[in-house]
Amino acid sequence: MKTRSRLFSGAMCALLMASSLAVLPVQAADGGLKSLRGAEIQAPETESTDPFKGTKDSAPIERNYLQQPPVIPHKVDGYNITRNFNKCMDCHAWNRYKESGATKVSLTHFKTRDGQELSNISPRRYFCMQCHVPQADAKPLVANKFKPADGIK
């Protein structure tokens, strides 16, 4: 009885593996890979054409609207932000921004939601990348006609 259940388990596993191979991208006639929907797939060696690859240290991109959090003009790969440590503060803290040449953290980050001023960054503003994102020279994923309000520029 155990051998029958082992055979059944092995057959099911083989069936699942075979079915997963069926959804792999197909080879295009020109030799490139295509997805199931027919879109071309970039090869791993063409990383430089990745539209979401962060740009190197550069001038920040202009903001699109009032109160937009500024984008991060440098790579943040491997930045550690935990409950006890924030890598961004190595350069952007008020006591370090001059020596690093970075922008200092805004005063708004030192207030609670009730407006009480704190001596350290508010816990609700501590995780920088919930609002600030690394800038990328990427085309919009969805076409739009966004324009800021005329009175608020």
DOGU-131137 format. One line per 10 residues: number of its first residue (from 0); for each residue z, x, y of C-alpha. Coordinates in nm, 4 decimals, decimal comma. Each point is the difference from the previous one (the first is absolute). Example, Ala and Ser with C-alpha at 12.3 -4.5 7.8 and 13.67 -1.06 7.14 Angstrom:
REM DOGU-131137
0) 0,7800:1,2300:-0,4500; -0,0660:0,1370:0,3440
This chain:
REM DOGU-131137
0) 0,0000:0,0000:0,0000; 0,0837:0,2861:0,2382; -0,3337:0,1687:-0,0652; -0,1825:-0,3252:0,0807; 0,1810:-0,0298:0,3356; -0,0704:0,3688:0,0730; -0,3686:-0,0508:-0,0749; -0,0049:-0,3078:0,2224; 0,1745:0,1913:0,2829; -0,2441:0,2891:-0,0361
10) -0,2991:-0,2334:0,0031; 0,1283:-0,1795:0,3113; 0,0570:0,3343:0,1731; -0,3528:0,1152:-0,0852; -0,1413:-0,3321:0,1214; 0,1835:0,0310:0,3322; -0,1190:0,3573:0,0475; -0,3595:-0,0962:-0,0774; 0,0120:-0,2937:0,2414; 0,1408:0,2206:0,2776
20) -0,2927:0,2393:-0,0438; -0,2385:-0,2880:0,0620; 0,1113:-0,0350:0,3631; -0,0669:0,3617:0,0969; -0,2636:0,0607:0,2683; -0,3575:0,0145:-0,1181; -0,2413:0,2865:0,0536; -0,2581:-0,0796:0,2672; -0,3691:0,0705:-0,0512; 0,0122:0,2802:0,2597
30) 0,2813:0,1735:-0,1899; 0,2893:-0,1148:0,2247; 0,2804:-0,2283:-0,1046; 0,0104:-0,3658:0,0983; 0,2834:-0,2502:-0,0155; -0,0289:-0,3288:-0,1853; -0,1092:-0,1608:0,3268; -0,2716:0,2605:0,0479; 0,1618:0,2040:0,2765; -0,0381:0,3768:-0,0206
40) 0,3080:0,2006:-0,0950; 0,0567:0,3350:0,1684; 0,0499:0,2990:-0,2211; 0,3370:0,1811:0,0239; -0,1612:0,3069:0,1569; -0,1097:-0,2021:0,3057; 0,3505:-0,0289:0,1431; -0,1197:0,0893:0,3481; -0,1855:-0,3325:0,0214; 0,3182:-0,1967:-0,0676
50) 0,0395:-0,2284:0,3048; 0,3753:-0,0263:-0,0498; 0,0686:0,3717:-0,0129; 0,2279:0,0803:0,2900; -0,1392:0,2019:0,2837; 0,1519:0,3380:0,0776; 0,2337:0,0471:0,2927; -0,1838:-0,1444:0,2973; 0,0460:-0,2057:0,3125; 0,1354:-0,3474:-0,0724
60) -0,2424:-0,2899:-0,0130; 0,0275:-0,2339:0,2993; 0,2067:-0,3132:-0,0658; -0,1831:-0,3313:-0,0329; 0,2625:-0,2288:0,1498; 0,3259:-0,0001:0,1928; 0,3045:0,0932:-0,2113; -0,2142:0,1331:-0,2850; 0,1984:0,2730:-0,1776; -0,1789:0,3330:0,0512
70) -0,1796:0,1406:-0,3018; 0,1065:0,3311:-0,1527; -0,2496:0,2746:0,0986; 0,0809:0,2293:-0,2935; 0,0262:-0,0053:-0,3775; 0,3184:-0,1417:-0,1488; -0,0644:0,0752:-0,3678; 0,3289:0,0797:-0,1679; 0,2154:-0,1118:0,2941; 0,3357:-0,0994:-0,1361
80) 0,1646:-0,3027:0,1607; 0,3034:-0,1227:-0,1878; 0,3209:-0,1734:0,0986; 0,1612:0,3397:0,0640; -0,2898:0,2103:0,1300; -0,2999:-0,0528:0,2272; -0,2568:0,2835:0,0132; -0,1498:-0,1389:0,3234; 0,3221:0,0790:0,1851; -0,0506:0,3723:-0,0664
90) -0,2441:-0,0064:0,2925; 0,0379:-0,3329:0,1815; 0,3788:-0,0107:0,0468; 0,1206:0,0221:0,3613; 0,1667:0,3362:-0,0651; -0,3144:0,1523:-0,1593; -0,3103:-0,1471:0,1628; -0,0323:0,2673:0,2713; -0,0066:0,2938:-0,2405; -0,2455:-0,1729:-0,2350
100) -0,2238:-0,1453:0,2714; 0,0209:-0,3441:-0,1609; 0,0465:-0,3336:0,1724; 0,3655:-0,0984:0,0135; 0,1159:-0,3212:-0,1620; -0,0100:-0,2949:0,2398; 0,3233:-0,1351:0,1496; -0,0835:-0,3348:-0,1606; 0,0740:0,1552:-0,3394; 0,3672:0,0426:0,0989
110) 0,0737:-0,3706:0,0516; 0,1149:-0,2641:-0,2416; -0,1800:-0,3325:-0,0158; 0,2712:-0,1352:0,2306; -0,0765:0,2682:0,2619; 0,3106:0,2109:-0,0620; -0,0739:0,3700:0,0598; 0,0856:0,2396:-0,2819; 0,0569:0,3760:-0,0027; -0,2438:0,0405:-0,2893
120) -0,3189:-0,1715:-0,1100; 0,0452:-0,3642:-0,0925; -0,0196:-0,0613:-0,3763; -0,2773:-0,2539:0,0610; -0,2119:0,2714:0,1689; 0,0913:0,2869:-0,2340; -0,2922:-0,0312:-0,2463; -0,2789:0,1153:0,2331; -0,2969:-0,0846:-0,2170; 0,0781:-0,3690:-0,0164
130) -0,1575:-0,0158:0,3493; -0,1669:0,3368:0,0654; -0,2906:0,0956:-0,2235; -0,2020:0,3217:-0,0283; -0,3198:-0,0314:0,2000; -0,3294:0,0043:-0,1840; -0,3548:-0,0146:0,1219; -0,0841:-0,2936:-0,2241; -0,2333:-0,2926:0,0386; 0,1750:-0,3399:-0,0023
140) 0,0153:-0,1553:-0,3461; -0,0737:-0,3409:0,1489; -0,2216:-0,0573:0,3007; 0,1847:-0,1425:0,2997; -0,0428:-0,0586:0,3703; 0,3536:0,0858:0,1097; 0,0522:0,0404:0,3742; 0,3370:0,0302:0,1734; 0,0961:-0,2850:0,2318; -0,1423:0,0430:0,3497
150) 0,3352:-0,0203:0,1767; 0,1738:0,2446:-0,2339; -0,1768:0,3365:0,0081
